[in-house]
């Protein structure tokens, strides 16, 4: 207990000093000419302190997610979410020196202090911390820790190869936490013909995967649903120049339609390679992705339609003959969404994942391997309704796979009581036929969650 208190004090002190430095720098750049005329005893005015605190925003949130029944396999049997979170963010736009100000610079920081009662730890994470400059009218450069995203999918990702936190998604944290941060450089070039984004990621960041301590899952080494007894060894790519990941997007509008093509070279974000079966050691194989997307008005029927396609090239198993490494594949996505009168909104998606070299996969499979289909289909449906002058949002998002015979349902009710207070309640419900499929393996983790947030 004492160590937690000490950690909290130290982190709070560091945050206060860091934020104060940024705020004072901004204040000094504005008022430097006036300070010399102010008497010494009047220089620390209430207005200066108000400016400091006005530049800092964030929220305090408490969350609790009890399990419906649970499979008694994880560290805590009764719940999988119990935490308190403080988030602080600050932006600084220097006005001096003149050469820097001409680049329209912005320095942004966002950090979370989390008291995780489930894991019984207090930890601090920098969610974002970057500098953004525009050295030329047609160019931006963004360096540092940032959230990266692109593509057209709603909770479905084809060309968005950046890290995700599925543990947060499945236990009921805010959707913000589905996207994990990357330490990267993003360079954007704009033109009337085509605009380009290039992302350079020197340090590999995997998805936050399910490992059994908080959520039980199908352990293919044990051949059953497992929890805290699961003991995989995760081997990540070494920090080397040749392991730098690069993602590129070229995009432009064609009339009313947003179009893009994508390319990526790096690694799978999930450990879909087995390095040593007897030691239960898994790794992240090399990957290249090439794809395209389009999004715009749906002809005749109204609403917005979208389409996305991607080819995943498993660089360490292009033949598909190595059963220990994920095969190459194709992914296809069609989406449609539309607003209706009286604050209704409906969205639906059809997703297909095709395993290439499927005959080789079947020929090299061994007893005990997870069975796979050549084509996996997934349907999603989202319905949203606003009430009480748009302060209460009721939504239901459903995943259903007819090929896997499993489903995942996410009902949610969010009430924005005022500018400060927000109450969210929801649930995560999984079911299916086979323990090894994506959603049915999580059936023992069904939960109801409630989050209360105060923003400032």
DRENDO-1510 file (C-alpha; in Angstrom, 1 decimal, always signed):
<recs>
REC; n; res; u; v; w
REC; 1; UNK; +0.0; +0.0; +0.0 .
REC; 2; UNK; +2.8; +2.4; +0.9 .
REC; 3; UNK; +4.6; +1.7; -2.3 .
REC; 4; UNK; +1.5; +2.6; -4.3 .
REC; 5; UNK; +1.1; +5.9; -2.4 .
REC; 6; UNK; +4.7; +6.8; -2.9 .
REC; 7; UNK; +4.4; +6.0; -6.6 .
REC; 8; UNK; +1.3; +8.1; -6.9 .
REC; 9; UNK; +3.1; +11.1; -5.2 .
REC; 10; UNK; +6.1; +10.8; -7.4 .
REC; 11; UNK; +4.1; +10.5; -10.7 .
REC; 12; UNK; +1.8; +13.4; -9.7 .
REC; 13; UNK; +4.9; +15.6; -8.9 .
REC; 14; UNK; +6.5; +14.8; -12.2 .
REC; 15; UNK; +3.3; +15.5; -14.0 .
REC; 16; UNK; +2.8; +18.8; -12.2 .
REC; 17; UNK; +6.3; +19.9; -13.0 .
REC; 18; UNK; +6.1; +18.9; -16.6 .
REC; 19; UNK; +2.8; +20.6; -17.2 .
REC; 20; UNK; +3.8; +23.7; -15.4 .
REC; 21; UNK; +7.0; +24.0; -17.5 .
REC; 22; UNK; +4.9; +23.8; -20.7 .
REC; 23; UNK; +2.3; +26.2; -19.5 .
REC; 24; UNK; +4.9; +28.7; -18.2 .
REC; 25; UNK; +6.7; +28.6; -21.5 .
REC; 26; UNK; +3.5; +29.5; -23.3 .
REC; 27; UNK; +2.6; +32.2; -20.8 .
REC; 28; UNK; +6.1; +33.7; -21.1 .
REC; 29; UNK; +6.0; +33.9; -24.9 .
REC; 30; UNK; +2.8; +36.0; -24.7 .
REC; 31; UNK; +3.6; +38.3; -21.8 .
REC; 32; UNK; +7.4; +38.6; -21.8 .
REC; 33; UNK; +7.3; +42.3; -22.8 .
REC; 34; UNK; +5.0; +43.2; -19.9 .
REC; 35; UNK; +6.7; +41.4; -17.1 .
REC; 36; UNK; +9.4; +44.0; -16.7 .
REC; 37; UNK; +6.9; +46.6; -15.8 .
REC; 38; UNK; +5.2; +44.6; -13.1 .
REC; 39; UNK; +6.3; +44.9; -9.5 .
REC; 40; UNK; +8.1; +41.8; -8.1 .
REC; 41; UNK; +5.3; +41.2; -5.5 .
REC; 42; UNK; +2.6; +41.3; -8.3 .
REC; 43; UNK; +4.2; +39.0; -10.9 .
REC; 44; UNK; +2.5; +35.8; -9.6 .
REC; 45; UNK; -1.0; +36.9; -10.2 .
REC; 46; UNK; -4.1; +34.7; -10.0 .
REC; 47; UNK; -4.5; +35.1; -13.8 .
REC; 48; UNK; -1.1; +33.4; -14.4 .
REC; 49; UNK; -2.2; +30.4; -12.4 .
REC; 50; UNK; -5.6; +30.3; -14.1 .
REC; 51; UNK; -3.8; +30.2; -17.5 .
REC; 52; UNK; -1.8; +27.2; -16.3 .
REC; 53; UNK; -4.8; +25.2; -15.2 .
REC; 54; UNK; -6.9; +26.3; -18.2 .
REC; 55; UNK; -4.3; +24.7; -20.6 .
REC; 56; UNK; -4.6; +21.2; -18.9 .
REC; 57; UNK; -7.6; +19.0; -19.7 .
REC; 58; UNK; -8.6; +15.4; -19.1 .
REC; 59; UNK; -10.9; +13.3; -17.0 .
REC; 60; UNK; -11.2; +11.1; -13.9 .
REC; 61; UNK; -13.0; +7.8; -14.4 .
REC; 62; UNK; -13.9; +4.8; -12.3 .
REC; 63; UNK; -15.0; +1.5; -14.0 .
REC; 64; UNK; -16.3; -1.8; -12.7 .
REC; 65; UNK; -17.0; -4.9; -14.8 .
REC; 66; UNK; -18.4; -8.0; -12.9 .
REC; 67; UNK; -18.6; -11.3; -14.8 .
REC; 68; UNK; -22.0; -12.9; -15.4 .
REC; 69; UNK; -20.9; -16.4; -14.5 .
REC; 70; UNK; -17.2; -16.9; -15.4 .
REC; 71; UNK; -15.1; -20.0; -15.9 .
REC; 72; UNK; -13.0; -19.6; -12.7 .
REC; 73; UNK; -9.8; -19.8; -14.8 .
REC; 74; UNK; -8.5; -16.3; -14.5 .
REC; 75; UNK; -6.8; -14.4; -11.6 .
REC; 76; UNK; -10.2; -13.0; -10.4 .
REC; 77; UNK; -13.3; -15.0; -10.7 .
REC; 78; UNK; -15.9; -12.4; -10.0 .
REC; 79; UNK; -14.9; -9.5; -12.3 .
REC; 80; UNK; -12.4; -8.6; -15.1 .
REC; 81; UNK; -12.6; -4.8; -14.8 .
REC; 82; UNK; -12.1; -2.7; -11.7 .
REC; 83; UNK; -10.0; +0.5; -12.0 .
REC; 84; UNK; -9.7; +4.2; -11.5 .
REC; 85; UNK; -8.1; +6.4; -14.2 .
REC; 86; UNK; -6.8; +9.9; -14.3 .
REC; 87; UNK; -6.0; +11.3; -17.8 .
REC; 88; UNK; -4.3; +14.6; -18.4 .
REC; 89; UNK; -3.5; +16.2; -21.7 .
REC; 90; UNK; -1.9; +19.5; -22.7 .
REC; 91; UNK; -1.1; +21.2; -26.0 .
REC; 92; UNK; +1.5; +23.9; -26.5 .
REC; 93; UNK; +1.9; +26.1; -29.6 .
REC; 94; UNK; +5.0; +28.2; -29.3 .
REC; 95; UNK; +4.9; +31.7; -30.9 .
REC; 96; UNK; +8.7; +32.3; -30.7 .
REC; 97; UNK; +11.2; +32.1; -32.2 .
REC; 98; UNK; +9.7; +33.4; -35.5 .
REC; 99; UNK; +11.2; +30.7; -37.7 .
REC; 100; UNK; +9.6; +28.0; -35.6 .
REC; 101; UNK; +6.3; +29.7; -35.4 .
REC; 102; UNK; +6.2; +29.9; -39.2 .
REC; 103; UNK; +6.1; +26.1; -39.2 .
REC; 104; UNK; +2.8; +26.1; -37.2 .
REC; 105; UNK; +4.3; +23.8; -34.5 .
REC; 106; UNK; +2.2; +21.9; -31.9 .
REC; 107; UNK; +3.5; +19.9; -29.0 .
REC; 108; UNK; +0.9; +17.5; -27.5 .
REC; 109; UNK; +1.0; +15.3; -24.5 .
REC; 110; UNK; -1.6; +12.9; -23.1 .
REC; 111; UNK; -0.9; +10.5; -20.1 .
REC; 112; UNK; -2.9; +8.1; -18.0 .
REC; 113; UNK; -2.4; +7.3; -14.4 .
REC; 114; UNK; -4.2; +4.0; -13.8 .
REC; 115; UNK; -5.0; +2.2; -10.5 .
REC; 116; UNK; -5.8; -1.3; -11.8 .
REC; 117; UNK; -7.5; -3.2; -8.9 .
REC; 118; UNK; -7.6; -6.4; -11.0 .
REC; 119; UNK; -3.8; -6.6; -11.4 .
REC; 120; UNK; -3.3; -4.7; -8.1 .
REC; 121; UNK; -0.9; -2.3; -9.6 .
REC; 122; UNK; -0.6; +1.5; -10.1 .
REC; 123; UNK; +1.0; +2.4; -13.5 .
REC; 124; UNK; +1.5; +5.4; -15.7 .
REC; 125; UNK; +1.4; +5.3; -19.5 .
REC; 126; UNK; +2.1; +8.0; -22.0 .
REC; 127; UNK; -0.7; +7.6; -24.5 .
REC; 128; UNK; +0.5; +10.3; -26.8 .
REC; 129; UNK; +3.5; +12.6; -26.8 .
REC; 130; UNK; +4.5; +14.2; -30.1 .
REC; 131; UNK; +5.6; +17.2; -32.0 .
REC; 132; UNK; +3.8; +18.3; -35.2 .
REC; 133; UNK; +5.3; +20.8; -37.6 .
REC; 134; UNK; +4.6; +22.0; -41.2 .
REC; 135; UNK; +8.0; +23.1; -42.6 .
REC; 136; UNK; +6.4; +23.6; -46.0 .
REC; 137; UNK; +2.8; +24.5; -47.0 .
REC; 138; UNK; +2.4; +21.1; -48.5 .
REC; 139; UNK; +4.1; +19.0; -45.9 .
REC; 140; UNK; +3.5; +17.9; -42.2 .
REC; 141; UNK; +5.8; +15.9; -40.0 .
REC; 142; UNK; +4.6; +14.3; -36.7 .
REC; 143; UNK; +7.2; +12.7; -34.5 .
REC; 144; UNK; +6.8; +10.8; -31.2 .
REC; 145; UNK; +4.2; +8.6; -29.6 .
REC; 146; UNK; +0.9; +8.7; -31.4 .
REC; 147; UNK; -2.3; +6.9; -32.3 .
REC; 148; UNK; -2.2; +5.7; -35.9 .
REC; 149; UNK; -5.3; +4.7; -37.9 .
REC; 150; UNK; -6.7; +4.5; -41.4 .
REC; 151; UNK; -9.1; +2.3; -43.4 .
REC; 152; UNK; -12.9; +2.2; -43.6 .
REC; 153; UNK; -13.9; -0.6; -41.2 .
REC; 154; UNK; -16.0; -0.2; -38.0 .
REC; 155; UNK; -14.2; -2.4; -35.5 .
REC; 156; UNK; -12.8; -4.4; -38.5 .
REC; 157; UNK; -9.3; -3.8; -39.8 .
REC; 158; UNK; -7.7; -4.8; -43.1 .
REC; 159; UNK; -5.1; -2.1; -44.0 .
REC; 160; UNK; -5.0; -0.6; -40.5 .
REC; 161; UNK; -1.9; -2.6; -39.4 .
REC; 162; UNK; -1.2; -0.5; -36.3 .
REC; 163; UNK; -1.4; -2.0; -32.8 .
REC; 164; UNK; -4.7; -2.7; -31.0 .
REC; 165; UNK; -5.6; -3.4; -27.4 .
REC; 166; UNK; -8.2; -6.2; -27.7 .
REC; 167; UNK; -8.1; -6.9; -23.9 .
REC; 168; UNK; -9.4; -3.4; -23.3 .
REC; 169; UNK; -12.0; -3.8; -26.0 .
REC; 170; UNK; -13.4; -7.1; -24.6 .
REC; 171; UNK; -13.6; -6.0; -20.9 .
REC; 172; UNK; -15.5; -2.7; -21.4 .
REC; 173; UNK; -13.0; +0.1; -21.5 .
REC; 174; UNK; -13.7; +3.2; -23.6 .
REC; 175; UNK; -13.3; +2.7; -27.4 .
REC; 176; UNK; -10.3; +5.1; -27.2 .
REC; 177; UNK; -8.3; +2.3; -25.7 .
REC; 178; UNK; -8.9; -0.2; -28.6 .
REC; 179; UNK; -6.1; +1.7; -30.4 .
REC; 180; UNK; -2.6; +1.2; -28.8 .
REC; 181; UNK; +0.0; +3.9; -29.3 .
REC; 182; UNK; +3.1; +3.6; -31.5 .
REC; 183; UNK; +6.4; +5.4; -31.3 .
REC; 184; UNK; +6.7; +6.6; -34.9 .
REC; 185; UNK; +7.3; +9.3; -37.4 .
REC; 186; UNK; +4.5; +10.2; -39.7 .
REC; 187; UNK; +5.2; +12.3; -42.8 .
REC; 188; UNK; +2.4; +13.7; -44.9 .
REC; 189; UNK; +2.6; +15.4; -48.3 .
REC; 190; UNK; -0.4; +17.1; -49.9 .
REC; 191; UNK; -1.2; +17.8; -53.5 .
REC; 192; UNK; -4.2; +18.2; -55.8 .
REC; 193; UNK; -3.2; +15.0; -57.7 .
REC; 194; UNK; -2.6; +12.7; -54.7 .
REC; 195; UNK; -1.7; +13.0; -51.1 .
REC; 196; UNK; +0.7; +10.7; -49.3 .
REC; 197; UNK; +1.2; +9.5; -45.7 .
REC; 198; UNK; +4.4; +7.6; -44.8 .
REC; 199; UNK; +4.7; +6.1; -41.3 .
REC; 200; UNK; +8.0; +4.9; -40.0 .
REC; 201; UNK; +7.9; +2.7; -36.9 .
REC; 202; UNK; +11.4; +1.9; -35.6 .
REC; 203; UNK; +10.2; +0.0; -32.5 .
REC; 204; UNK; +7.9; -2.9; -32.9 .
REC; 205; UNK; +4.7; -2.7; -30.9 .
REC; 206; UNK; +2.4; -5.8; -30.8 .
REC; 207; UNK; -1.3; -6.0; -30.1 .
REC; 208; UNK; -2.2; -6.3; -26.5 .
REC; 209; UNK; -3.2; -10.0; -26.8 .
REC; 210; UNK; -5.2; -12.2; -24.6 .
REC; 211; UNK; -2.8; -14.2; -22.4 .
REC; 212; UNK; -5.1; -15.8; -19.8 .
REC; 213; UNK; -4.5; -13.7; -16.7 .
REC; 214; UNK; -7.6; -11.5; -17.2 .
REC; 215; UNK; -9.4; -13.2; -20.0 .
REC; 216; UNK; -9.5; -17.0; -20.6 .
REC; 217; UNK; -9.0; -18.2; -24.2 .
REC; 218; UNK; -8.4; -21.3; -26.3 .
REC; 219; UNK; -4.8; -22.4; -25.7 .
REC; 220; UNK; -3.9; -24.5; -28.8 .
REC; 221; UNK; -0.9; -26.0; -26.9 .
REC; 222; UNK; -3.2; -27.4; -24.2 .
REC; 223; UNK; -6.1; -28.1; -26.6 .
REC; 224; UNK; -8.7; -26.5; -24.3 .
REC; 225; UNK; -9.9; -23.2; -22.8 .
REC; 226; UNK; -7.2; -21.9; -20.4 .
REC; 227; UNK; -6.6; -19.0; -18.1 .
REC; 228; UNK; -3.8; -18.2; -15.7 .
REC; 229; UNK; -2.2; -21.6; -16.2 .
REC; 230; UNK; -1.4; -20.7; -19.8 .
REC; 231; UNK; +2.4; -20.2; -20.1 .
REC; 232; UNK; +3.3; -19.0; -23.6 .
REC; 233; UNK; +6.7; -17.4; -24.3 .
REC; 234; UNK; +6.4; -14.4; -26.6 .
REC; 235; UNK; +9.4; -13.5; -28.7 .
REC; 236; UNK; +9.3; -10.1; -30.3 .
REC; 237; UNK; +11.4; -8.8; -33.2 .
REC; 238; UNK; +14.8; -7.4; -32.1 .
REC; 239; UNK; +15.2; -3.6; -32.2 .
REC; 240; UNK; +17.3; -3.4; -35.4 .
REC; 241; UNK; +17.3; -1.1; -38.4 .
REC; 242; UNK; +16.2; -3.8; -40.7 .
REC; 243; UNK; +13.2; -4.5; -38.5 .
REC; 244; UNK; +11.8; -1.0; -38.9 .
REC; 245; UNK; +8.2; -1.1; -40.1 .
REC; 246; UNK; +7.0; +1.2; -42.9 .
REC; 247; UNK; +3.4; +1.9; -43.8 .
REC; 248; UNK; +2.3; +4.1; -46.7 .
REC; 249; UNK; -1.1; +5.5; -47.8 .
REC; 250; UNK; -1.8; +7.3; -51.1 .
REC; 251; UNK; -5.3; +9.0; -51.1 .
REC; 252; UNK; -7.4; +11.5; -53.0 .
REC; 253; UNK; -11.0; +12.3; -53.6 .
REC; 254; UNK; -12.6; +11.3; -56.8 .
REC; 255; UNK; -15.8; +13.4; -57.0 .
REC; 256; UNK; -17.7; +12.6; -53.8 .
REC; 257; UNK; -15.7; +9.4; -53.1 .
REC; 258; UNK; -12.7; +9.0; -50.8 .
REC; 259; UNK; -10.2; +6.6; -52.3 .
REC; 260; UNK; -6.9; +5.2; -51.0 .
REC; 261; UNK; -4.3; +2.6; -51.7 .
REC; 262; UNK; -2.0; +1.1; -48.9 .
REC; 263; UNK; +1.3; -0.7; -48.5 .
REC; 264; UNK; +3.0; -2.0; -45.4 .
REC; 265; UNK; +6.1; -4.0; -44.6 .
REC; 266; UNK; +6.8; -5.2; -41.1 .
REC; 267; UNK; +5.4; -7.9; -38.8 .
REC; 268; UNK; +2.1; -9.5; -37.8 .
REC; 269; UNK; +0.8; -7.8; -34.7 .
REC; 270; UNK; -0.5; -11.1; -33.3 .
REC; 271; UNK; +1.9; -14.0; -32.4 .
REC; 272; UNK; +0.7; -16.2; -35.3 .
REC; 273; UNK; +4.0; -18.1; -35.6 .
REC; 274; UNK; +5.2; -21.0; -33.4 .
REC; 275; UNK; +9.0; -21.0; -32.8 .
REC; 276; UNK; +9.2; -24.0; -30.4 .
REC; 277; UNK; +6.1; -26.2; -29.8 .
REC; 278; UNK; +7.5; -28.0; -26.8 .
REC; 279; UNK; +8.5; -24.7; -25.1 .
REC; 280; UNK; +5.2; -23.0; -26.1 .
REC; 281; UNK; +7.3; -20.2; -27.7 .
REC; 282; UNK; +5.5; -18.0; -30.2 .
REC; 283; UNK; +6.7; -15.1; -32.4 .
REC; 284; UNK; +5.5; -12.4; -34.8 .
REC; 285; UNK; +6.3; -13.4; -38.4 .
REC; 286; UNK; +7.3; -11.0; -41.1 .
REC; 287; UNK; +4.4; -9.5; -43.1 .
REC; 288; UNK; +3.6; -7.3; -46.1 .
REC; 289; UNK; +0.2; -5.9; -46.8 .
REC; 290; UNK; -1.1; -4.3; -50.0 .
REC; 291; UNK; -4.7; -2.9; -50.3 .
REC; 292; UNK; -7.2; -0.3; -51.4 .
REC; 293; UNK; -10.4; +1.3; -50.1 .
REC; 294; UNK; -13.2; +3.6; -51.3 .
REC; 295; UNK; -15.9; +5.4; -49.4 .
REC; 296; UNK; -18.8; +7.7; -50.4 .
REC; 297; UNK; -22.5; +8.1; -51.1 .
REC; 298; UNK; -24.4; +5.0; -51.9 .
REC; 299; UNK; -26.2; +5.5; -55.3 .
REC; 300; UNK; -30.0; +5.4; -55.3 .
REC; 301; UNK; -30.5; +4.2; -51.7 .
REC; 302; UNK; -28.8; +7.1; -49.9 .
REC; 303; UNK; -26.4; +6.7; -47.0 .
REC; 304; UNK; -22.7; +6.0; -47.1 .
REC; 305; UNK; -21.1; +2.9; -48.7 .
REC; 306; UNK; -17.6; +1.7; -48.3 .
REC; 307; UNK; -15.4; -1.1; -49.6 .
REC; 308; UNK; -11.9; -2.3; -48.7 .
REC; 309; UNK; -9.6; -5.0; -49.8 .
REC; 310; UNK; -6.2; -6.2; -48.7 .
REC; 311; UNK; -3.6; -8.9; -49.5 .
REC; 312; UNK; -1.5; -10.1; -46.6 .
REC; 313; UNK; +1.8; -11.6; -47.7 .
REC; 314; UNK; +3.2; -14.0; -45.0 .
REC; 315; UNK; +6.8; -13.5; -46.0 .
REC; 316; UNK; +8.1; -16.4; -44.0 .
REC; 317; UNK; +5.6; -18.9; -45.4 .
REC; 318; UNK; +4.6; -17.9; -48.9 .
REC; 319; UNK; +4.1; -21.5; -49.9 .
REC; 320; UNK; +1.7; -22.2; -47.1 .
REC; 321; UNK; +3.5; -25.5; -46.3 .
REC; 322; UNK; +4.7; -24.5; -42.8 .
REC; 323; UNK; +1.9; -25.3; -40.4 .
REC; 324; UNK; +3.6; -23.3; -37.6 .
REC; 325; UNK; +3.3; -19.9; -39.5 .
REC; 326; UNK; +0.1; -18.2; -40.6 .
REC; 327; UNK; -0.6; -18.4; -44.3 .
REC; 328; UNK; -0.9; -15.5; -46.7 .
REC; 329; UNK; -4.5; -14.3; -47.2 .
REC; 330; UNK; -7.0; -12.0; -48.8 .
REC; 331; UNK; -9.5; -9.8; -46.8 .
REC; 332; UNK; -12.6; -8.2; -48.2 .
REC; 333; UNK; -14.9; -5.7; -46.6 .
REC; 334; UNK; -18.2; -4.1; -47.7 .
REC; 335; UNK; -19.9; -1.5; -45.4 .
REC; 336; UNK; -23.0; +0.6; -45.4 .
REC; 337; UNK; -24.4; +3.2; -42.9 .
REC; 338; UNK; -27.2; +5.6; -42.9 .
REC; 339; UNK; -28.9; +8.2; -40.7 .
REC; 340; UNK; -32.7; +8.1; -40.3 .
REC; 341; UNK; -35.2; +10.6; -38.9 .
REC; 342; UNK; -35.6; +10.9; -35.1 .
REC; 343; UNK; -31.9; +10.3; -34.4 .
REC; 344; UNK; -31.6; +6.7; -35.6 .
REC; 345; UNK; -28.5; +5.4; -37.3 .
REC; 346; UNK; -27.9; +2.0; -38.8 .
REC; 347; UNK; -24.6; +0.4; -40.0 .
REC; 348; UNK; -23.8; -3.0; -41.4 .
REC; 349; UNK; -20.7; -4.8; -42.7 .
REC; 350; UNK; -19.8; -8.0; -44.6 .
REC; 351; UNK; -16.3; -9.2; -44.0 .
REC; 352; UNK; -14.6; -12.2; -45.7 .
REC; 353; UNK; -11.2; -13.6; -44.8 .
REC; 354; UNK; -9.7; -16.0; -47.4 .
REC; 355; UNK; -6.7; -18.3; -46.5 .
REC; 356; UNK; -4.4; -18.7; -49.6 .
REC; 357; UNK; -2.6; -22.0; -50.2 .
REC; 358; UNK; -5.4; -23.7; -48.4 .
REC; 359; UNK; -4.7; -27.2; -49.9 .
REC; 360; UNK; -1.1; -27.0; -48.5 .
REC; 361; UNK; -2.4; -25.9; -45.1 .
REC; 362; UNK; -4.7; -29.0; -45.0 .
REC; 363; UNK; -2.1; -31.3; -46.3 .
REC; 364; UNK; +0.4; -30.3; -43.5 .
REC; 365; UNK; -2.0; -30.1; -40.6 .
REC; 366; UNK; -1.6; -32.5; -37.7 .
REC; 367; UNK; -4.1; -33.9; -35.2 .
REC; 368; UNK; -4.8; -31.3; -32.5 .
REC; 369; UNK; -4.3; -28.3; -34.8 .
REC; 370; UNK; -7.1; -25.8; -34.8 .
REC; 371; UNK; -9.5; -26.5; -37.8 .
REC; 372; UNK; -9.8; -23.6; -40.3 .
REC; 373; UNK; -12.0; -22.8; -43.2 .
REC; 374; UNK; -10.7; -21.5; -46.5 .
REC; 375; UNK; -13.2; -18.6; -46.3 .
REC; 376; UNK; -14.3; -17.1; -43.0 .
REC; 377; UNK; -17.3; -14.8; -43.1 .
REC; 378; UNK; -18.3; -12.2; -40.6 .
REC; 379; UNK; -21.3; -9.9; -40.5 .
REC; 380; UNK; -21.7; -6.9; -38.2 .
REC; 381; UNK; -24.7; -4.8; -37.4 .
REC; 382; UNK; -24.8; -1.5; -35.5 .
REC; 383; UNK; -27.9; +0.4; -34.5 .
REC; 384; UNK; -27.8; +3.6; -32.6 .
REC; 385; UNK; -30.6; +5.8; -31.2 .
REC; 386; UNK; -30.4; +9.2; -29.4 .
REC; 387; UNK; -32.8; +10.3; -26.7 .
REC; 388; UNK; -33.3; +13.3; -24.4 .
REC; 389; UNK; -32.1; +16.1; -26.7 .
REC; 390; UNK; -29.2; +13.8; -27.9 .
REC; 391; UNK; -27.8; +13.4; -24.3 .
REC; 392; UNK; -28.6; +9.7; -24.1 .
REC; 393; UNK; -27.2; +7.2; -26.6 .
REC; 394; UNK; -28.4; +3.6; -26.9 .
REC; 395; UNK; -26.4; +1.4; -29.2 .
REC; 396; UNK; -26.1; -2.3; -30.1 .
REC; 397; UNK; -23.1; -3.7; -32.0 .
REC; 398; UNK; -23.2; -7.3; -33.1 .
REC; 399; UNK; -20.6; -9.6; -34.7 .
REC; 400; UNK; -21.8; -12.8; -36.2 .
REC; 401; UNK; -19.8; -15.4; -38.1 .
REC; 402; UNK; -21.9; -18.0; -40.1 .
REC; 403; UNK; -18.8; -20.0; -40.8 .
REC; 404; UNK; -17.5; -20.2; -37.3 .
REC; 405; UNK; -21.1; -20.3; -35.8 .
REC; 406; UNK; -20.2; -17.8; -33.1 .
REC; 407; UNK; -21.2; -14.2; -32.1 .
REC; 408; UNK; -20.3; -11.3; -30.0 .
REC; 409; UNK; -22.8; -8.7; -28.8 .
REC; 410; UNK; -22.0; -5.3; -27.4 .
REC; 411; UNK; -25.0; -3.4; -26.0 .
REC; 412; UNK; -24.3; +0.1; -24.5 .
REC; 413; UNK; -26.1; +3.0; -23.0 .
REC; 414; UNK; -24.2; +6.3; -22.5 .
REC; 415; UNK; -25.7; +9.3; -20.8 .
REC; 416; UNK; -24.0; +12.7; -21.1 .
REC; 417; UNK; -25.6; +14.4; -18.0 .
REC; 418; UNK; -23.8; +17.7; -18.7 .
REC; 419; UNK; -20.4; +18.9; -20.0 .
REC; 420; UNK; -18.6; +17.3; -17.1 .
REC; 421; UNK; -20.4; +14.1; -16.2 .
REC; 422; UNK; -20.9; +11.0; -18.3 .
REC; 423; UNK; -22.3; +7.6; -17.3 .
REC; 424; UNK; -21.8; +4.5; -19.5 .
REC; 425; UNK; -23.2; +1.0; -18.9 .
REC; 426; UNK; -22.8; -1.9; -21.3 .
REC; 427; UNK; -22.0; -5.6; -21.7 .
REC; 428; UNK; -19.8; -8.0; -23.6 .
REC; 429; UNK; -21.5; -11.2; -24.5 .
REC; 430; UNK; -19.9; -14.1; -26.4 .
REC; 431; UNK; -21.3; -17.4; -27.6 .
REC; 432; UNK; -20.9; -20.1; -30.2 .
REC; 433; UNK; -20.4; -23.8; -31.0 .
REC; 434; UNK; -16.7; -24.4; -30.9 .
REC; 435; UNK; -14.2; -23.5; -28.2 .
REC; 436; UNK; -11.5; -22.6; -30.6 .
REC; 437; UNK; -13.3; -19.9; -32.6 .
REC; 438; UNK; -12.6; -16.2; -32.2 .
REC; 439; UNK; -15.7; -15.3; -30.1 .
REC; 440; UNK; -16.8; -18.6; -28.5 .
REC; 441; UNK; -13.4; -19.0; -26.8 .
REC; 442; UNK; -14.2; -15.9; -24.8 .
REC; 443; UNK; -17.6; -17.2; -23.6 .
REC; 444; UNK; -16.4; -17.5; -20.0 .
REC; 445; UNK; -15.5; -13.8; -19.9 .
REC; 446; UNK; -19.1; -12.3; -20.4 .
REC; 447; UNK; -19.4; -9.2; -18.3 .
REC; 448; UNK; -21.5; -6.2; -17.5 .
REC; 449; UNK; -19.6; -2.9; -17.0 .
REC; 450; UNK; -20.3; +0.6; -15.7 .
REC; 451; UNK; -18.1; +3.6; -16.2 .
REC; 452; UNK; -18.5; +7.0; -14.5 .
REC; 453; UNK; -16.4; +9.9; -15.9 .
REC; 454; UNK; -15.8; +13.5; -14.8 .
REC; 455; UNK; -14.2; +15.6; -17.5 .
REC; 456; UNK; -12.4; +18.9; -17.0 .
</recs>
